[in-house]
C-alpha cells in the first residue's frame, strides 16, 4: 500500500508540473484542436499533448516504484507505441486504417509479453483472441468517449482507482502500483482538463489510457469467490464500453459507417436533453463509481447474487440506451 500511495503521489505531482509545460509547447508548435462548428464546438483552439504529460508522469513514477520485469516492460513498450501513434494522429497524418494497424501492433506487443486474459477455465484458443478483442475494444472505447472536457480522464481516473483497490485486496501489489501510477497521472492532469479545459488528452492520451486500463484490468484478480465475477472488468469500465456499443448501434441503424464521427454519444445526448457539460461529466463520474461498487460487490458474493447484480446492471444499461436513443439530435 505504501508503494502504491507513493506511485500515486509521485505521478500526480509530475503530471501537475508537466501538463502546463507541455501545454505551452503545444501552443508554440501549433498542436491544437481547432473548432469546426460541427462536432468540435469549443470557443477557441485548445492545445493537445495532454497524453504526453500523462505518459511521462506514469513512466517516471514507475521508474522509482516498480521493477521492470517482462510484463511491465511489455506494458510500457505498448504504451509508447500508442503514444507515438496518437501523437502522429493528433497532427492529422494518419488514416483510420493505419491508426488501427498501429493499435494492433501495440496489442500484439502486450500479448507477446504475456499480458493476456489468464482465466483457468478458458483454453488458450479462446483466451488469446478474447484478449485481443478486449484490448482493441477498450482502447477505442476511451478514444471515442474523449468528447467532453474532463470526461475520459475523470472516468479513467475512477476506473484506475477501483481496479487498484481490487489489486490491493487480492495481493497484486505490482498491478496495483501500476494502476496507482496511472491514477495519479490522471489526477494531476484532470485539473487542467476539467471544464473549461486548458489542454486535451488528444488521441495520444485517450489511446494510451484505454490500452493501459485494458491491459491492467486483465492482469487483476476477480474470481476468488465465484466465476461470474470474471466479467467485473467489463462492469468497471462500463461507461466507455456503453458509449462505444451505443454509438455503434445508432450508426448502424442510421446506415452510416461505424468509424465516421457523429453526435450520437450518450454524453452529447444528455447535454442535448437538459444537462450542462459539468453535470453530464459529473453524472458519468457517478455512474463509474456505482459500476465500480457493483463490480466489487460481485466479487464478494456467491454466484447467484453475482448473476442478479450483473442482470440488473445490464437491464439498467438497456433501459438507459432505449431512452437516450429517443433524444432528437437533429434540432
matplotlib code that plots the C-alpha trace (Angstrom):
import matplotlib.pyplot as plt

x = [0.0, 2.9, 4.4, 1.0, 0.5, 4.0, 3.4, 0.1, 1.5, 4.7, 2.7, 0.2, 3.0, 4.8, 1.6, 0.7, 4.1, 4.4, 1.0, 1.3, 4.8, 3.5, 0.5, 2.9, 4.9, 1.7, 0.7, 4.2, 4.2, 0.5, -0.5, -4.1, -7.6, -9.5, -13.3, -15.1, -18.6, -19.8, -18.5, -15.9, -17.8, -15.3, -14.8, -11.1, -8.3, -7.2, -3.7, -3.2, -0.2, -2.0, -1.4, 2.4, 2.2, 0.3, 2.6, 5.8, 4.3, 3.3, 6.7, 8.8, 6.7, 7.1, 10.9, 11.1, 8.5, 8.4, 10.9, 10.9, 10.1, 9.0, 5.3, 5.9, 8.3, 5.7, 3.1, 5.5, 6.6, 3.0, 2.1, 5.0, 3.7, 0.2, 1.6, 3.6, 0.7, -1.7, 0.8, 1.1, -2.7, -3.1, -1.0, -3.5, -1.3, -2.9, -5.8, -8.2, -6.7, -3.1, -4.3, -6.0, -2.9, -0.8, -3.2, -2.8, 1.0, 0.7, -1.8, 0.4, 3.3, 1.3, 0.4, 4.0, 4.9, 2.2, -0.3, -3.4, -6.5, -5.5, -8.7, -8.1, -11.4, -10.6, -8.4, -5.7, -7.6, -10.3, -8.3, -5.9, -8.5, -10.6, -7.6, -7.0, -10.7, -10.8, -7.7, -8.9, -12.4, -11.2, -8.5, -11.1, -13.8, -11.7, -10.8, -14.5, -15.6, -13.0, -15.5, -16.1, -13.9, -12.7, -14.9, -12.4, -9.7, -12.1, -13.8, -10.3, -9.2, -12.1, -11.7, -8.0, -8.7, -11.3, -9.0, -6.2, -8.4, -9.2, -5.5, -4.6, -7.4, -6.1, -2.4, -1.5, 0.9, 2.7, -0.5, -1.9, 1.2, 0.9, -2.7, -1.9, 0.7, -1.8, -4.5, -2.0, -1.1, -4.7, -5.4, -2.6, -3.8, -7.5, -7.2, -6.2, -8.7, -11.9, -14.2, -13.1, -10.3, -6.9, -5.4, -6.8, -5.8, -5.8, -5.6, -2.2, -3.8, -7.0, -5.4, -2.8, -5.4, -7.6, -4.8, -3.3, -6.6, -7.5, -4.1, -4.1, -7.7, -6.8, -4.0, -6.0, -7.8, -11.6, -12.7, -11.8, -15.5, -17.3, -16.6, -19.3, -17.0, -14.7, -16.8, -16.0, -13.6, -16.4, -18.6, -15.8, -15.1, -18.8, -19.1, -16.8, -18.0, -21.6, -20.9, -19.0, -21.7, -24.4, -22.7, -22.0, -25.6, -27.0, -24.7, -25.6, -29.3, -28.7, -26.8, -23.6, -20.0, -19.2, -15.9, -17.5, -17.8, -21.4, -23.1, -24.5, -22.5, -24.5, -22.8, -23.8, -27.4, -27.5, -26.3, -28.9, -31.5, -31.1, -27.7, -24.8, -21.3, -20.3, -23.5, -23.0, -19.4, -20.4, -23.2, -20.6, -18.3, -21.2, -22.0, -18.4, -18.4, -21.6, -20.4, -17.1, -19.1, -21.3, -18.2, -16.6, -19.9, -20.0, -16.5, -17.6, -20.9, -21.9, -22.6, -26.4, -26.2, -23.5, -25.7, -28.6, -26.3, -25.0, -28.5, -29.8, -26.9, -27.4, -31.2, -30.5, -28.0, -30.5, -33.3, -30.9, -29.9, -33.5, -34.3, -31.2, -32.0, -35.2, -33.5, -33.6, -30.1, -31.1, -32.5]
y = [0.0, 2.4, 1.8, 2.3, 5.6, 6.7, 5.9, 7.8, 10.9, 11.0, 10.6, 13.3, 15.7, 15.1, 15.5, 18.7, 20.1, 18.6, 19.4, 23.2, 22.8, 20.6, 22.9, 25.8, 23.6, 22.6, 26.3, 27.2, 24.5, 24.9, 21.4, 22.5, 21.3, 23.9, 24.3, 23.1, 24.2, 20.5, 18.1, 20.5, 23.4, 24.8, 28.6, 28.7, 26.3, 24.1, 22.5, 18.8, 16.9, 16.1, 12.5, 13.1, 14.6, 11.5, 9.0, 10.7, 11.0, 7.4, 6.2, 8.3, 7.3, 3.6, 4.0, 4.6, 2.2, -0.9, -3.5, -3.5, -7.2, -8.7, -7.9, -4.3, -3.7, -5.0, -2.7, 0.3, -0.5, -1.0, 2.3, 4.0, 2.7, 4.1, 7.4, 7.8, 6.6, 9.1, 12.0, 11.4, 11.2, 14.4, 16.1, 14.9, 12.5, 9.1, 7.4, 5.2, 2.0, 3.0, 4.0, 0.6, -1.2, 0.7, -0.4, -4.0, -3.8, -2.4, -5.1, -7.9, -6.4, -6.8, -10.3, -11.2, -10.1, -12.5, -9.7, -11.7, -13.0, -15.7, -17.4, -21.0, -22.1, -20.6, -22.6, -20.6, -20.9, -18.8, -16.6, -15.2, -14.0, -12.7, -10.8, -9.2, -8.1, -6.8, -4.6, -3.3, -2.5, -0.7, 1.3, 2.5, 3.0, 5.6, 7.2, 7.5, 8.9, 11.7, 14.2, 16.5, 18.4, 16.1, 13.1, 10.5, 11.5, 11.5, 8.2, 6.8, 8.0, 6.4, 3.2, 3.1, 3.7, 0.9, -1.5, -0.5, -1.3, -4.7, -5.3, -4.3, -6.5, -9.5, -9.0, -8.0, -5.3, -4.8, -4.3, -2.1, 0.1, 0.4, 1.4, 3.8, 5.5, 5.8, 7.2, 9.7, 10.9, 11.4, 13.2, 15.7, 16.2, 16.5, 19.9, 21.3, 19.2, 19.8, 22.4, 24.8, 22.6, 24.3, 21.2, 18.0, 14.4, 14.1, 10.7, 10.4, 10.3, 8.6, 5.6, 5.3, 5.4, 2.8, 0.4, 0.7, 0.2, -2.7, -4.4, -3.8, -4.9, -8.3, -8.8, -8.4, -11.0, -11.3, -14.9, -16.0, -16.2, -17.0, -17.3, -14.8, -12.0, -12.7, -10.0, -7.4, -5.5, -5.1, -3.6, -1.3, 0.0, 0.1, 3.8, 3.9, 0.4, 1.5, 4.6, 2.6, 0.0, 2.6, 4.7, 1.7, 0.6, 4.0, 4.5, 1.0, 1.8, 5.1, 3.3, 5.3, 3.9, 3.0, 4.8, 8.1, 10.9, 11.8, 13.4, 10.1, 9.7, 9.4, 12.4, 14.6, 13.3, 14.1, 17.6, 17.9, 16.8, 19.3, 18.8, 21.2, 19.9, 19.7, 18.0, 15.4, 14.7, 14.5, 12.0, 9.9, 10.0, 8.9, 6.1, 4.9, 4.9, 2.9, 0.4, 0.1, -0.7, -3.2, -5.0, -5.2, -6.5, -9.2, -10.3, -10.7, -12.6, -16.0, -16.9, -16.5, -13.0, -12.0, -13.1, -11.0, -8.0, -8.4, -8.9, -5.8, -3.7, -5.0, -4.2, -0.6, -0.2, -1.4, 0.8, 3.8, 3.1, 2.9, 6.2, 8.0, 6.7, 8.7, 12.1, 14.0, 15.1, 16.8, 20.0]
z = [0.0, 0.8, -2.6, -4.3, -2.4, -3.4, -7.0, -7.0, -5.3, -7.4, -10.7, -9.6, -8.8, -12.0, -14.1, -12.2, -13.2, -16.7, -18.0, -18.2, -19.7, -22.5, -22.9, -23.7, -26.1, -27.9, -28.3, -29.5, -32.2, -33.2, -31.9, -31.1, -31.6, -33.6, -33.6, -36.7, -36.0, -36.2, -33.6, -32.2, -30.7, -28.2, -28.4, -29.1, -30.1, -27.2, -27.1, -27.3, -25.8, -22.5, -23.2, -23.3, -19.8, -18.5, -20.2, -18.9, -15.4, -15.4, -16.7, -14.3, -11.3, -12.1, -12.6, -8.9, -7.6, -9.8, -11.0, -14.8, -15.4, -18.7, -18.4, -17.1, -20.0, -22.4, -21.0, -21.2, -24.7, -25.9, -24.2, -26.1, -29.4, -28.9, -27.6, -30.8, -32.9, -31.2, -31.5, -35.2, -35.5, -33.5, -36.1, -38.7, -40.6, -40.1, -41.9, -39.8, -41.4, -40.3, -36.9, -36.5, -37.7, -35.1, -32.3, -33.5, -33.2, -29.7, -28.7, -30.1, -28.2, -25.0, -25.8, -26.7, -23.1, -21.7, -20.9, -21.7, -20.0, -17.6, -16.5, -15.8, -17.3, -20.6, -23.1, -24.9, -28.1, -26.5, -24.1, -26.8, -29.3, -26.4, -25.0, -28.5, -28.8, -25.3, -25.7, -29.1, -27.6, -24.5, -26.4, -28.9, -26.3, -24.5, -27.8, -28.6, -25.3, -25.2, -26.5, -23.5, -21.0, -18.2, -19.3, -20.5, -18.0, -15.0, -15.9, -16.4, -13.0, -11.2, -13.1, -12.3, -8.6, -8.5, -10.2, -7.9, -4.9, -6.4, -6.9, -3.3, -1.9, -3.8, -3.1, -6.6, -5.5, -8.8, -10.8, -8.0, -8.2, -12.0, -11.6, -8.8, -11.0, -13.9, -11.5, -10.1, -13.6, -14.4, -11.1, -11.8, -15.3, -14.6, -13.0, -16.4, -18.4, -16.5, -18.0, -19.2, -20.5, -21.0, -22.6, -24.2, -23.9, -27.7, -29.4, -27.7, -24.3, -25.0, -26.8, -24.1, -21.3, -22.9, -23.7, -20.1, -18.4, -20.7, -20.1, -16.3, -15.9, -17.5, -15.1, -11.9, -9.7, -9.6, -9.2, -5.7, -4.6, -7.9, -11.6, -12.6, -11.2, -14.1, -16.0, -13.4, -15.7, -18.2, -15.4, -14.0, -17.5, -18.3, -19.1, -22.1, -23.2, -23.1, -25.1, -27.8, -28.1, -28.1, -30.8, -33.0, -32.7, -33.6, -36.5, -37.8, -37.6, -39.4, -42.1, -41.7, -41.2, -37.7, -37.8, -39.1, -36.5, -35.4, -32.4, -31.2, -28.0, -24.8, -23.1, -26.1, -25.8, -22.1, -22.8, -25.6, -23.2, -20.4, -18.6, -18.7, -19.6, -16.0, -15.0, -17.8, -16.8, -13.1, -14.0, -15.9, -12.9, -10.6, -13.0, -12.9, -9.1, -9.0, -11.5, -9.6, -6.5, -8.3, -9.7, -6.2, -4.8, -7.5, -6.3, -2.7, -3.0, -4.3, -7.9, -7.6, -6.2, -8.7, -11.6, -10.3, -9.9, -13.4, -14.8, -13.0, -14.3, -17.9, -17.6, -16.4, -19.3, -21.9, -20.5, -20.5, -24.0, -25.2, -23.5, -24.9, -28.4, -28.3, -27.8, -31.1, -32.1, -35.3, -33.8]

ax = plt.figure().add_subplot(projection="3d")
ax.plot(x, y, z, "-o")
ax.set_aspect("equal")
plt.show()
